[in-house]
């Protein structure tokens, strides 16, 4: 886990959108959904402020959102209730863990 944290830090230090997108492993066609999910994640962290909040993690998510927006040159507005494949995958992961 510490190696991955170091990789994120190095990627952020580089400051290149392409490096951030590569680390996120999100296909260009999936940027709109990914932006929606990651923005929701950021908002959740801001409201909840969990103990031990990882600032590098939040910075990485924010830079990822910013990079995807720059690379698409579009502004996507989704309602808060939007369900997309990333939310479904997350739910499936939680359910399989509980089983």
VENMO-V119419 format. One record per residue. N is the residue number from 0. RES is the residue in one small letter. OMEGA is omega as a letter, one per 30 degrees, with the letter a starting at -180 (NA if undefined). Layout:
N/RES/OMEGA
N/RES/OMEGA
//
This chain:
0/x/l
1/x/l
2/x/a
3/x/l
4/x/l
5/x/l
6/x/l
7/x/a
8/x/l
9/x/l
10/x/l
11/x/l
12/x/l
13/x/l
14/x/a
15/x/l
16/x/a
17/x/l
18/x/a
19/x/l
20/x/l
21/x/l
22/x/l
23/x/l
24/x/l
25/x/l
26/x/a
27/x/a
28/x/a
29/x/a
30/x/a
31/x/l
32/x/a
33/x/l
34/x/l
35/x/a
36/x/a
37/x/l
38/x/l
39/x/l
40/x/l
41/x/l
42/x/l
43/x/l
44/x/a
45/x/a
46/x/a
47/x/a
48/x/a
49/x/l
50/x/l
51/x/l
52/x/a
53/x/a
54/x/l
55/x/l
56/x/l
57/x/l
58/x/l
59/x/l
60/x/a
61/x/l
62/x/l
63/x/l
64/x/a
65/x/a
66/x/l
67/x/l
68/x/l
69/x/a
70/x/l
71/x/a
72/x/l
73/x/l
74/x/a
75/x/l
76/x/l
77/x/l
78/x/a
79/x/a
80/x/a
81/x/l
82/x/l
83/x/a
84/x/l
85/x/l
86/x/l
87/x/l
88/x/l
89/x/l
90/x/l
91/x/l
92/x/l
93/x/a
94/x/a
95/x/l
96/x/a
97/x/a
98/x/NA
//
